């Protein structure tokens, strides 16, 4: 498909079916790593389960370059478009 990062970020919002929770966490983590870089935020509190899952997914990408994260994000979006359609 050859999407750019910005195109992929827009297209992922138009998927016909919502990705799985695991796919959503991976999308989130790659997007944050690609746009912000390494996670340098405080870990969410004990009761914030969704926040903790997102934080942990992003934290696992620590050390990945922003360009590599953007490339992986685009590849994942392209895979999800094929899987779920737009």
PDB file of N, CA, C and O in Angstrom:
ATOM      1  N   UNK A   1       0.798  -1.193   0.000  1.00  0.00           N
ATOM      2  CA  UNK A   1       0.000   0.000   0.000  1.00  0.00           C
ATOM      3  C   UNK A   1       0.845   1.265   0.000  1.00  0.00           C
ATOM      4  O   UNK A   1       0.517   2.231  -0.688  1.00  0.00           O
ATOM      5  N   UNK A   2       1.919   1.266   0.758  1.00  0.00           N
ATOM      6  CA  UNK A   2       2.813   2.412   0.773  1.00  0.00           C
ATOM      7  C   UNK A   2       2.253   3.634   1.492  1.00  0.00           C
ATOM      8  O   UNK A   2       2.457   4.757   1.032  1.00  0.00           O
ATOM      9  N   UNK A   3       1.562   3.445   2.594  1.00  0.00           N
ATOM     10  CA  UNK A   3       1.021   4.558   3.359  1.00  0.00           C
ATOM     11  C   UNK A   3       2.125   5.320   4.069  1.00  0.00           C
ATOM     12  O   UNK A   3       3.148   4.744   4.438  1.00  0.00           O
ATOM     13  N   UNK A   4       1.914   6.623   4.260  1.00  0.00           N
ATOM     14  CA  UNK A   4       2.800   7.390   5.128  1.00  0.00           C
ATOM     15  C   UNK A   4       2.304   7.205   6.560  1.00  0.00           C
ATOM     16  O   UNK A   4       1.215   6.674   6.779  1.00  0.00           O
ATOM     17  N   UNK A   5       3.088   7.633   7.514  1.00  0.00           N
ATOM     18  CA  UNK A   5       2.696   7.527   8.919  1.00  0.00           C
ATOM     19  C   UNK A   5       1.385   8.275   9.166  1.00  0.00           C
ATOM     20  O   UNK A   5       0.478   7.747   9.810  1.00  0.00           O
ATOM     21  N   UNK A   6       1.287   9.499   8.657  1.00  0.00           N
ATOM     22  CA  UNK A   6       0.076  10.296   8.861  1.00  0.00           C
ATOM     23  C   UNK A   6      -1.134   9.657   8.184  1.00  0.00           C
ATOM     24  O   UNK A   6      -2.230   9.657   8.744  1.00  0.00           O
ATOM     25  N   UNK A   7      -0.938   9.111   6.978  1.00  0.00           N
ATOM     26  CA  UNK A   7      -2.027   8.411   6.284  1.00  0.00           C
ATOM     27  C   UNK A   7      -2.497   7.213   7.108  1.00  0.00           C
ATOM     28  O   UNK A   7      -3.696   6.975   7.253  1.00  0.00           O
ATOM     29  N   UNK A   8      -1.532   6.466   7.646  1.00  0.00           N
ATOM     30  CA  UNK A   8      -1.864   5.278   8.441  1.00  0.00           C
ATOM     31  C   UNK A   8      -2.644   5.678   9.695  1.00  0.00           C
ATOM     32  O   UNK A   8      -3.609   5.011  10.070  1.00  0.00           O
ATOM     33  N   UNK A   9      -2.220   6.774  10.345  1.00  0.00           N
ATOM     34  CA  UNK A   9      -2.908   7.235  11.556  1.00  0.00           C
ATOM     35  C   UNK A   9      -4.356   7.618  11.249  1.00  0.00           C
ATOM     36  O   UNK A   9      -5.237   7.430  12.088  1.00  0.00           O
ATOM     37  N   UNK A  10      -4.605   8.149  10.065  1.00  0.00           N
ATOM     38  CA  UNK A  10      -5.973   8.510   9.675  1.00  0.00           C
ATOM     39  C   UNK A  10      -6.762   7.271   9.260  1.00  0.00           C
ATOM     40  O   UNK A  10      -7.925   7.121   9.636  1.00  0.00           O
ATOM     41  N   UNK A  11      -6.141   6.391   8.491  1.00  0.00           N
ATOM     42  CA  UNK A  11      -6.829   5.204   7.970  1.00  0.00           C
ATOM     43  C   UNK A  11      -7.250   4.247   9.075  1.00  0.00           C
ATOM     44  O   UNK A  11      -8.306   3.620   8.979  1.00  0.00           O
ATOM     45  N   UNK A  12      -6.449   4.127  10.109  1.00  0.00           N
ATOM     46  CA  UNK A  12      -6.751   3.158  11.172  1.00  0.00           C
ATOM     47  C   UNK A  12      -8.085   3.494  11.843  1.00  0.00           C
ATOM     48  O   UNK A  12      -8.740   2.616  12.404  1.00  0.00           O
ATOM     49  N   UNK A  13      -8.479   4.754  11.784  1.00  0.00           N
ATOM     50  CA  UNK A  13      -9.748   5.171  12.385  1.00  0.00           C
ATOM     51  C   UNK A  13     -10.952   4.778  11.534  1.00  0.00           C
ATOM     52  O   UNK A  13     -12.094   4.902  11.977  1.00  0.00           O
ATOM     53  N   UNK A  14     -10.696   4.297  10.296  1.00  0.00           N
ATOM     54  CA  UNK A  14     -11.795   3.967   9.385  1.00  0.00           C
ATOM     55  C   UNK A  14     -11.967   2.464   9.189  1.00  0.00           C
ATOM     56  O   UNK A  14     -12.700   2.038   8.297  1.00  0.00           O
ATOM     57  N   UNK A  15     -11.300   1.656  10.014  1.00  0.00           N
ATOM     58  CA  UNK A  15     -11.434   0.199   9.880  1.00  0.00           C
ATOM     59  C   UNK A  15     -12.885  -0.216  10.085  1.00  0.00           C
ATOM     60  O   UNK A  15     -13.580   0.332  10.942  1.00  0.00           O
ATOM     61  N   UNK A  16     -13.336  -1.180   9.301  1.00  0.00           N
ATOM     62  CA  UNK A  16     -14.723  -1.644   9.392  1.00  0.00           C
ATOM     63  C   UNK A  16     -15.005  -2.355  10.711  1.00  0.00           C
ATOM     64  O   UNK A  16     -16.124  -2.300  11.221  1.00  0.00           O
ATOM     65  N   UNK A  17     -14.001  -3.017  11.259  1.00  0.00           N
ATOM     66  CA  UNK A  17     -14.129  -3.741  12.517  1.00  0.00           C
ATOM     67  C   UNK A  17     -13.031  -3.255  13.451  1.00  0.00           C
ATOM     68  O   UNK A  17     -11.907  -2.997  13.019  1.00  0.00           O
ATOM     69  N   UNK A  18     -13.356  -3.133  14.718  1.00  0.00           N
ATOM     70  CA  UNK A  18     -12.359  -2.701  15.695  1.00  0.00           C
ATOM     71  C   UNK A  18     -11.318  -3.796  15.907  1.00  0.00           C
ATOM     72  O   UNK A  18     -11.671  -4.963  16.077  1.00  0.00           O
ATOM     73  N   UNK A  19     -10.045  -3.429  15.897  1.00  0.00           N
ATOM     74  CA  UNK A  19      -8.992  -4.420  16.186  1.00  0.00           C
ATOM     75  C   UNK A  19      -9.121  -4.983  17.598  1.00  0.00           C
ATOM     76  O   UNK A  19      -9.808  -4.416  18.447  1.00  0.00           O
ATOM     77  N   UNK A  20      -8.452  -6.103  17.833  1.00  0.00           N
ATOM     78  CA  UNK A  20      -8.443  -6.716  19.166  1.00  0.00           C
ATOM     79  C   UNK A  20      -7.744  -5.797  20.160  1.00  0.00           C
ATOM     80  O   UNK A  20      -7.047  -4.859  19.770  1.00  0.00           O
ATOM     81  N   UNK A  21      -7.934  -6.071  21.437  1.00  0.00           N
ATOM     82  CA  UNK A  21      -7.253  -5.268  22.468  1.00  0.00           C
ATOM     83  C   UNK A  21      -5.748  -5.310  22.305  1.00  0.00           C
ATOM     84  O   UNK A  21      -5.078  -4.292  22.482  1.00  0.00           O
ATOM     85  N   UNK A  22      -5.201  -6.479  21.968  1.00  0.00           N
ATOM     86  CA  UNK A  22      -3.754  -6.610  21.776  1.00  0.00           C
ATOM     87  C   UNK A  22      -3.293  -5.750  20.597  1.00  0.00           C
ATOM     88  O   UNK A  22      -2.262  -5.082  20.673  1.00  0.00           O
ATOM     89  N   UNK A  23      -4.064  -5.772  19.510  1.00  0.00           N
ATOM     90  CA  UNK A  23      -3.714  -4.957  18.345  1.00  0.00           C
ATOM     91  C   UNK A  23      -3.819  -3.471  18.676  1.00  0.00           C
ATOM     92  O   UNK A  23      -2.981  -2.675  18.252  1.00  0.00           O
ATOM     93  N   UNK A  24      -4.844  -3.101  19.431  1.00  0.00           N
ATOM     94  CA  UNK A  24      -4.996  -1.700  19.825  1.00  0.00           C
ATOM     95  C   UNK A  24      -3.839  -1.234  20.698  1.00  0.00           C
ATOM     96  O   UNK A  24      -3.347  -0.118  20.532  1.00  0.00           O
ATOM     97  N   UNK A  25      -3.400  -2.082  21.629  1.00  0.00           N
ATOM     98  CA  UNK A  25      -2.259  -1.727  22.481  1.00  0.00           C
ATOM     99  C   UNK A  25      -0.992  -1.570  21.651  1.00  0.00           C
ATOM    100  O   UNK A  25      -0.197  -0.661  21.891  1.00  0.00           O
ATOM    101  N   UNK A  26      -0.802  -2.455  20.673  1.00  0.00           N
ATOM    102  CA  UNK A  26       0.381  -2.362  19.811  1.00  0.00           C
ATOM    103  C   UNK A  26       0.330  -1.084  18.978  1.00  0.00           C
ATOM    104  O   UNK A  26       1.343  -0.400  18.832  1.00  0.00           O
ATOM    105  N   UNK A  27      -0.830  -0.762  18.437  1.00  0.00           N
ATOM    106  CA  UNK A  27      -0.993   0.490  17.688  1.00  0.00           C
ATOM    107  C   UNK A  27      -0.652   1.687  18.574  1.00  0.00           C
ATOM    108  O   UNK A  27       0.094   2.580  18.171  1.00  0.00           O
ATOM    109  N   UNK A  28      -1.208   1.692  19.779  1.00  0.00           N
ATOM    110  CA  UNK A  28      -0.969   2.788  20.711  1.00  0.00           C
ATOM    111  C   UNK A  28       0.523   2.935  21.015  1.00  0.00           C
ATOM    112  O   UNK A  28       1.080   4.031  20.951  1.00  0.00           O
ATOM    113  N   UNK A  29       1.149   1.820  21.343  1.00  0.00           N
ATOM    114  CA  UNK A  29       2.558   1.853  21.732  1.00  0.00           C
ATOM    115  C   UNK A  29       3.442   2.340  20.584  1.00  0.00           C
ATOM    116  O   UNK A  29       4.332   3.165  20.793  1.00  0.00           O
ATOM    117  N   UNK A  30       3.202   1.837  19.382  1.00  0.00           N
ATOM    118  CA  UNK A  30       4.012   2.261  18.236  1.00  0.00           C
ATOM    119  C   UNK A  30       3.754   3.724  17.886  1.00  0.00           C
ATOM    120  O   UNK A  30       4.684   4.445  17.526  1.00  0.00           O
ATOM    121  N   UNK A  31       2.505   4.168  17.988  1.00  0.00           N
ATOM    122  CA  UNK A  31       2.185   5.565  17.713  1.00  0.00           C
ATOM    123  C   UNK A  31       2.900   6.477  18.704  1.00  0.00           C
ATOM    124  O   UNK A  31       3.532   7.458  18.309  1.00  0.00           O
ATOM    125  N   UNK A  32       2.798   6.151  19.995  1.00  0.00           N
ATOM    126  CA  UNK A  32       3.447   6.979  21.018  1.00  0.00           C
ATOM    127  C   UNK A  32       4.970   6.981  20.855  1.00  0.00           C
ATOM    128  O   UNK A  32       5.612   8.025  20.976  1.00  0.00           O
ATOM    129  N   UNK A  33       5.544   5.800  20.580  1.00  0.00           N
ATOM    130  CA  UNK A  33       6.995   5.718  20.407  1.00  0.00           C
ATOM    131  C   UNK A  33       7.413   6.520  19.169  1.00  0.00           C
ATOM    132  O   UNK A  33       8.451   7.182  19.175  1.00  0.00           O
ATOM    133  N   UNK A  34       6.606   6.456  18.117  1.00  0.00           N
ATOM    134  CA  UNK A  34       6.926   7.169  16.883  1.00  0.00           C
ATOM    135  C   UNK A  34       6.769   8.670  16.985  1.00  0.00           C
ATOM    136  O   UNK A  34       7.477   9.412  16.305  1.00  0.00           O
ATOM    137  N   UNK A  35       5.853   9.133  17.825  1.00  0.00           N
ATOM    138  CA  UNK A  35       5.614  10.569  17.919  1.00  0.00           C
ATOM    139  C   UNK A  35       6.290  11.227  19.115  1.00  0.00           C
ATOM    140  O   UNK A  35       6.664  12.398  19.048  1.00  0.00           O
ATOM    141  N   UNK A  36       6.452  10.486  20.209  1.00  0.00           N
ATOM    142  CA  UNK A  36       7.015  11.064  21.437  1.00  0.00           C
ATOM    143  C   UNK A  36       8.418  10.541  21.716  1.00  0.00           C
ATOM    144  O   UNK A  36       9.272  11.280  22.206  1.00  0.00           O
ATOM    145  N   UNK A  37       8.658   9.273  21.406  1.00  0.00           N
ATOM    146  CA  UNK A  37       9.920   8.629  21.759  1.00  0.00           C
ATOM    147  C   UNK A  37       9.715   7.768  22.992  1.00  0.00           C
ATOM    148  O   UNK A  37       8.598   7.336  23.278  1.00  0.00           O
ATOM    149  N   UNK A  38      10.795   7.520  23.722  1.00  0.00           N
ATOM    150  CA  UNK A  38      10.718   6.649  24.898  1.00  0.00           C
ATOM    151  C   UNK A  38       9.729   7.184  25.935  1.00  0.00           C
ATOM    152  O   UNK A  38       9.604   8.391  26.143  1.00  0.00           O
ATOM    153  N   UNK A  39       9.037   6.250  26.571  1.00  0.00           N
ATOM    154  CA  UNK A  39       8.081   6.574  27.624  1.00  0.00           C
ATOM    155  C   UNK A  39       8.829   7.152  28.814  1.00  0.00           C
ATOM    156  O   UNK A  39       9.685   6.489  29.400  1.00  0.00           O
ATOM    157  N   UNK A  40       8.504   8.388  29.166  1.00  0.00           N
ATOM    158  CA  UNK A  40       9.136   9.019  30.328  1.00  0.00           C
ATOM    159  C   UNK A  40       8.067   9.534  31.288  1.00  0.00           C
ATOM    160  O   UNK A  40       8.305  10.461  32.061  1.00  0.00           O
ATOM    161  N   UNK A  41       6.883   8.917  31.226  1.00  0.00           N
ATOM    162  CA  UNK A  41       5.784   9.323  32.103  1.00  0.00           C
ATOM    163  C   UNK A  41       5.717   8.400  33.320  1.00  0.00           C
ATOM    164  O   UNK A  41       6.243   7.287  33.302  1.00  0.00           O
ATOM    165  N   UNK A  42       5.075   8.871  34.350  1.00  0.00           N
ATOM    166  CA  UNK A  42       4.905   8.059  35.564  1.00  0.00           C
ATOM    167  C   UNK A  42       3.918   6.933  35.288  1.00  0.00           C
ATOM    168  O   UNK A  42       2.948   7.107  34.551  1.00  0.00           O
ATOM    169  N   UNK A  43       4.178   5.784  35.887  1.00  0.00           N
ATOM    170  CA  UNK A  43       3.276   4.645  35.735  1.00  0.00           C
ATOM    171  C   UNK A  43       1.941   4.970  36.395  1.00  0.00           C
ATOM    172  O   UNK A  43       1.909   5.463  37.522  1.00  0.00           O
ATOM    173  N   UNK A  44       0.834   4.694  35.697  1.00  0.00           N
ATOM    174  CA  UNK A  44      -0.487   4.980  36.280  1.00  0.00           C
ATOM    175  C   UNK A  44      -0.718   4.210  37.580  1.00  0.00           C
ATOM    176  O   UNK A  44      -0.043   3.222  37.869  1.00  0.00           O
ATOM    177  N   UNK A  45      -1.677   4.684  38.340  1.00  0.00           N
ATOM    178  CA  UNK A  45      -2.000   4.081  39.627  1.00  0.00           C
ATOM    179  C   UNK A  45      -2.552   2.672  39.526  1.00  0.00           C
ATOM    180  O   UNK A  45      -2.940   2.214  38.451  1.00  0.00           O
ATOM    181  N   UNK A  46      -2.581   2.009  40.638  1.00  0.00           N
ATOM    182  CA  UNK A  46      -2.977   0.614  40.757  1.00  0.00           C
ATOM    183  C   UNK A  46      -4.351   0.332  40.166  1.00  0.00           C
ATOM    184  O   UNK A  46      -4.545  -0.717  39.552  1.00  0.00           O
ATOM    185  N   UNK A  47      -5.306   1.234  40.334  1.00  0.00           N
ATOM    186  CA  UNK A  47      -6.674   0.988  39.890  1.00  0.00           C
ATOM    187  C   UNK A  47      -6.916   1.349  38.428  1.00  0.00           C
ATOM    188  O   UNK A  47      -7.970   1.025  37.881  1.00  0.00           O
ATOM    189  N   UNK A  48      -5.966   2.007  37.796  1.00  0.00           N
ATOM    190  CA  UNK A  48      -6.118   2.401  36.391  1.00  0.00           C
ATOM    191  C   UNK A  48      -5.603   1.277  35.489  1.00  0.00           C
ATOM    192  O   UNK A  48      -4.495   1.357  34.958  1.00  0.00           O
ATOM    193  N   UNK A  49      -6.405   0.245  35.323  1.00  0.00           N
ATOM    194  CA  UNK A  49      -5.963  -0.933  34.575  1.00  0.00           C
ATOM    195  C   UNK A  49      -5.710  -0.625  33.102  1.00  0.00           C
ATOM    196  O   UNK A  49      -4.711  -1.070  32.538  1.00  0.00           O
ATOM    197  N   UNK A  50      -6.602   0.125  32.485  1.00  0.00           N
ATOM    198  CA  UNK A  50      -6.425   0.478  31.072  1.00  0.00           C
ATOM    199  C   UNK A  50      -5.178   1.345  30.891  1.00  0.00           C
ATOM    200  O   UNK A  50      -4.378   1.115  29.984  1.00  0.00           O
ATOM    201  N   UNK A  51      -5.023   2.333  31.756  1.00  0.00           N
ATOM    202  CA  UNK A  51      -3.855   3.203  31.693  1.00  0.00           C
ATOM    203  C   UNK A  51      -2.562   2.437  31.895  1.00  0.00           C
ATOM    204  O   UNK A  51      -1.566   2.696  31.220  1.00  0.00           O
ATOM    205  N   UNK A  52      -2.577   1.488  32.830  1.00  0.00           N
ATOM    206  CA  UNK A  52      -1.377   0.679  33.078  1.00  0.00           C
ATOM    207  C   UNK A  52      -1.033  -0.186  31.875  1.00  0.00           C
ATOM    208  O   UNK A  52       0.141  -0.343  31.540  1.00  0.00           O
ATOM    209  N   UNK A  53      -2.051  -0.752  31.220  1.00  0.00           N
ATOM    210  CA  UNK A  53      -1.807  -1.592  30.041  1.00  0.00           C
ATOM    211  C   UNK A  53      -1.205  -0.764  28.912  1.00  0.00           C
ATOM    212  O   UNK A  53      -0.270  -1.202  28.242  1.00  0.00           O
ATOM    213  N   UNK A  54      -1.741   0.421  28.706  1.00  0.00           N
ATOM    214  CA  UNK A  54      -1.216   1.303  27.654  1.00  0.00           C
ATOM    215  C   UNK A  54       0.209   1.743  27.989  1.00  0.00           C
ATOM    216  O   UNK A  54       1.082   1.750  27.120  1.00  0.00           O
ATOM    217  N   UNK A  55       0.442   2.109  29.255  1.00  0.00           N
ATOM    218  CA  UNK A  55       1.761   2.544  29.689  1.00  0.00           C
ATOM    219  C   UNK A  55       2.783   1.428  29.476  1.00  0.00           C
ATOM    220  O   UNK A  55       3.875   1.668  28.961  1.00  0.00           O
ATOM    221  N   UNK A  56       2.419   0.198  29.878  1.00  0.00           N
ATOM    222  CA  UNK A  56       3.333  -0.942  29.762  1.00  0.00           C
ATOM    223  C   UNK A  56       3.627  -1.264  28.293  1.00  0.00           C
ATOM    224  O   UNK A  56       4.765  -1.577  27.941  1.00  0.00           O
ATOM    225  N   UNK A  57       2.612  -1.189  27.446  1.00  0.00           N
ATOM    226  CA  UNK A  57       2.816  -1.468  26.016  1.00  0.00           C
ATOM    227  C   UNK A  57       3.790  -0.463  25.417  1.00  0.00           C
ATOM    228  O   UNK A  57       4.681  -0.833  24.652  1.00  0.00           O
ATOM    229  N   UNK A  58       3.618   0.811  25.766  1.00  0.00           N
ATOM    230  CA  UNK A  58       4.527   1.840  25.269  1.00  0.00           C
ATOM    231  C   UNK A  58       5.916   1.653  25.858  1.00  0.00           C
ATOM    232  O   UNK A  58       6.912   1.781  25.146  1.00  0.00           O
ATOM    233  N   UNK A  59       5.997   1.353  27.150  1.00  0.00           N
ATOM    234  CA  UNK A  59       7.286   1.192  27.813  1.00  0.00           C
ATOM    235  C   UNK A  59       8.100   0.048  27.203  1.00  0.00           C
ATOM    236  O   UNK A  59       9.331   0.088  27.214  1.00  0.00           O
ATOM    237  N   UNK A  60       7.415  -0.971  26.672  1.00  0.00           N
ATOM    238  CA  UNK A  60       8.112  -2.095  26.028  1.00  0.00           C
ATOM    239  C   UNK A  60       8.843  -1.670  24.763  1.00  0.00           C
ATOM    240  O   UNK A  60       9.740  -2.380  24.308  1.00  0.00           O
ATOM    241  N   UNK A  61       8.485  -0.544  24.191  1.00  0.00           N
ATOM    242  CA  UNK A  61       9.116  -0.043  22.963  1.00  0.00           C
ATOM    243  C   UNK A  61      10.347   0.808  23.257  1.00  0.00           C
ATOM    244  O   UNK A  61      11.003   1.296  22.336  1.00  0.00           O
ATOM    245  N   UNK A  62      10.659   0.985  24.532  1.00  0.00           N
ATOM    246  CA  UNK A  62      11.796   1.826  24.921  1.00  0.00           C
ATOM    247  C   UNK A  62      13.053   1.399  24.161  1.00  0.00           C
ATOM    248  O   UNK A  62      13.380   0.214  24.089  1.00  0.00           O
ATOM    249  N   UNK A  63      13.735   2.369  23.607  1.00  0.00           N
ATOM    250  CA  UNK A  63      14.961   2.104  22.855  1.00  0.00           C
ATOM    251  C   UNK A  63      14.727   1.967  21.360  1.00  0.00           C
ATOM    252  O   UNK A  63      15.681   1.993  20.583  1.00  0.00           O
ATOM    253  N   UNK A  64      13.463   1.820  20.938  1.00  0.00           N
ATOM    254  CA  UNK A  64      13.146   1.758  19.510  1.00  0.00           C
ATOM    255  C   UNK A  64      13.190   3.183  18.965  1.00  0.00           C
ATOM    256  O   UNK A  64      12.612   4.091  19.561  1.00  0.00           O
ATOM    257  N   UNK A  65      13.864   3.383  17.849  1.00  0.00           N
ATOM    258  CA  UNK A  65      13.915   4.727  17.279  1.00  0.00           C
ATOM    259  C   UNK A  65      12.535   5.151  16.816  1.00  0.00           C
ATOM    260  O   UNK A  65      11.684   4.312  16.523  1.00  0.00           O
ATOM    261  N   UNK A  66      12.316   6.450  16.752  1.00  0.00           N
ATOM    262  CA  UNK A  66      11.023   6.960  16.312  1.00  0.00           C
ATOM    263  C   UNK A  66      10.745   6.534  14.865  1.00  0.00           C
ATOM    264  O   UNK A  66       9.613   6.188  14.526  1.00  0.00           O
ATOM    265  N   UNK A  67      11.768   6.558  14.022  1.00  0.00           N
ATOM    266  CA  UNK A  67      11.569   6.137  12.628  1.00  0.00           C
ATOM    267  C   UNK A  67      11.187   4.665  12.535  1.00  0.00           C
ATOM    268  O   UNK A  67      10.305   4.302  11.757  1.00  0.00           O
ATOM    269  N   UNK A  68      11.848   3.812  13.324  1.00  0.00           N
ATOM    270  CA  UNK A  68      11.534   2.380  13.310  1.00  0.00           C
ATOM    271  C   UNK A  68      10.111   2.143  13.831  1.00  0.00           C
ATOM    272  O   UNK A  68       9.394   1.288  13.310  1.00  0.00           O
ATOM    273  N   UNK A  69       9.707   2.891  14.847  1.00  0.00           N
ATOM    274  CA  UNK A  69       8.351   2.751  15.390  1.00  0.00           C
ATOM    275  C   UNK A  69       7.320   3.191  14.356  1.00  0.00           C
ATOM    276  O   UNK A  69       6.279   2.551  14.212  1.00  0.00           O
ATOM    277  N   UNK A  70       7.597   4.272  13.640  1.00  0.00           N
ATOM    278  CA  UNK A  70       6.670   4.739  12.606  1.00  0.00           C
ATOM    279  C   UNK A  70       6.545   3.710  11.483  1.00  0.00           C
ATOM    280  O   UNK A  70       5.447   3.454  10.987  1.00  0.00           O
ATOM    281  N   UNK A  71       7.667   3.126  11.087  1.00  0.00           N
ATOM    282  CA  UNK A  71       7.649   2.104  10.041  1.00  0.00           C
ATOM    283  C   UNK A  71       6.840   0.891  10.496  1.00  0.00           C
ATOM    284  O   UNK A  71       6.047   0.353   9.723  1.00  0.00           O
ATOM    285  N   UNK A  72       7.031   0.462  11.731  1.00  0.00           N
ATOM    286  CA  UNK A  72       6.293  -0.683  12.271  1.00  0.00           C
ATOM    287  C   UNK A  72       4.804  -0.349  12.396  1.00  0.00           C
ATOM    288  O   UNK A  72       3.952  -1.205  12.159  1.00  0.00           O
ATOM    289  N   UNK A  73       4.494   0.886  12.763  1.00  0.00           N
ATOM    290  CA  UNK A  73       3.101   1.321  12.883  1.00  0.00           C
ATOM    291  C   UNK A  73       2.410   1.237  11.521  1.00  0.00           C
ATOM    292  O   UNK A  73       1.310   0.694  11.416  1.00  0.00           O
ATOM    293  N   UNK A  74       3.047   1.769  10.486  1.00  0.00           N
ATOM    294  CA  UNK A  74       2.475   1.740   9.141  1.00  0.00           C
ATOM    295  C   UNK A  74       2.261   0.299   8.694  1.00  0.00           C
ATOM    296  O   UNK A  74       1.216  -0.026   8.129  1.00  0.00           O
ATOM    297  N   UNK A  75       3.241  -0.569   8.943  1.00  0.00           N
ATOM    298  CA  UNK A  75       3.117  -1.978   8.554  1.00  0.00           C
ATOM    299  C   UNK A  75       1.949  -2.639   9.275  1.00  0.00           C
ATOM    300  O   UNK A  75       1.210  -3.417   8.673  1.00  0.00           O
ATOM    301  N   UNK A  76       1.775  -2.335  10.564  1.00  0.00           N
ATOM    302  CA  UNK A  76       0.672  -2.917  11.322  1.00  0.00           C
ATOM    303  C   UNK A  76      -0.669  -2.399  10.798  1.00  0.00           C
ATOM    304  O   UNK A  76      -1.613  -3.177  10.662  1.00  0.00           O
ATOM    305  N   UNK A  77      -0.768  -1.117  10.506  1.00  0.00           N
ATOM    306  CA  UNK A  77      -2.011  -0.566   9.971  1.00  0.00           C
ATOM    307  C   UNK A  77      -2.342  -1.211   8.629  1.00  0.00           C
ATOM    308  O   UNK A  77      -3.498  -1.544   8.368  1.00  0.00           O
ATOM    309  N   UNK A  78      -1.336  -1.389   7.779  1.00  0.00           N
ATOM    310  CA  UNK A  78      -1.570  -2.036   6.486  1.00  0.00           C
ATOM    311  C   UNK A  78      -2.084  -3.464   6.679  1.00  0.00           C
ATOM    312  O   UNK A  78      -2.974  -3.912   5.957  1.00  0.00           O
ATOM    313  N   UNK A  79      -1.523  -4.166   7.650  1.00  0.00           N
ATOM    314  CA  UNK A  79      -1.971  -5.531   7.962  1.00  0.00           C
ATOM    315  C   UNK A  79      -3.420  -5.521   8.455  1.00  0.00           C
ATOM    316  O   UNK A  79      -4.220  -6.371   8.065  1.00  0.00           O
ATOM    317  N   UNK A  80      -3.749  -4.557   9.310  1.00  0.00           N
ATOM    318  CA  UNK A  80      -5.108  -4.462   9.849  1.00  0.00           C
ATOM    319  C   UNK A  80      -6.114  -4.069   8.771  1.00  0.00           C
ATOM    320  O   UNK A  80      -7.259  -4.520   8.807  1.00  0.00           O
ATOM    321  N   UNK A  81      -5.709  -3.241   7.820  1.00  0.00           N
ATOM    322  CA  UNK A  81      -6.586  -2.870   6.708  1.00  0.00           C
ATOM    323  C   UNK A  81      -6.911  -4.112   5.897  1.00  0.00           C
ATOM    324  O   UNK A  81      -8.059  -4.317   5.500  1.00  0.00           O
ATOM    325  N   UNK A  82      -5.904  -4.943   5.648  1.00  0.00           N
ATOM    326  CA  UNK A  82      -6.127  -6.173   4.925  1.00  0.00           C
ATOM    327  C   UNK A  82      -7.036  -7.117   5.711  1.00  0.00           C
ATOM    328  O   UNK A  82      -7.896  -7.784   5.134  1.00  0.00           O
ATOM    329  N   UNK A  83      -6.842  -7.167   7.020  1.00  0.00           N
ATOM    330  CA  UNK A  83      -7.603  -8.069   7.877  1.00  0.00           C
ATOM    331  C   UNK A  83      -9.059  -7.608   8.083  1.00  0.00           C
ATOM    332  O   UNK A  83      -9.985  -8.416   8.013  1.00  0.00           O
ATOM    333  N   UNK A  84      -9.249  -6.305   8.337  1.00  0.00           N
ATOM    334  CA  UNK A  84     -10.547  -5.792   8.725  1.00  0.00           C
ATOM    335  C   UNK A  84     -11.254  -4.952   7.646  1.00  0.00           C
ATOM    336  O   UNK A  84     -12.470  -4.769   7.701  1.00  0.00           O
ATOM    337  N   UNK A  85     -10.498  -4.451   6.678  1.00  0.00           N
ATOM    338  CA  UNK A  85     -11.086  -3.588   5.654  1.00  0.00           C
ATOM    339  C   UNK A  85     -11.322  -2.179   6.166  1.00  0.00           C
ATOM    340  O   UNK A  85     -11.348  -1.930   7.372  1.00  0.00           O
ATOM    341  N   UNK A  86     -11.497  -1.249   5.209  1.00  0.00           N
ATOM    342  CA  UNK A  86     -11.781   0.158   5.576  1.00  0.00           C
ATOM    343  C   UNK A  86     -13.062   0.606   4.892  1.00  0.00           C
ATOM    344  O   UNK A  86     -13.484   1.750   5.061  1.00  0.00           O
TER     345      UNK A  86
END
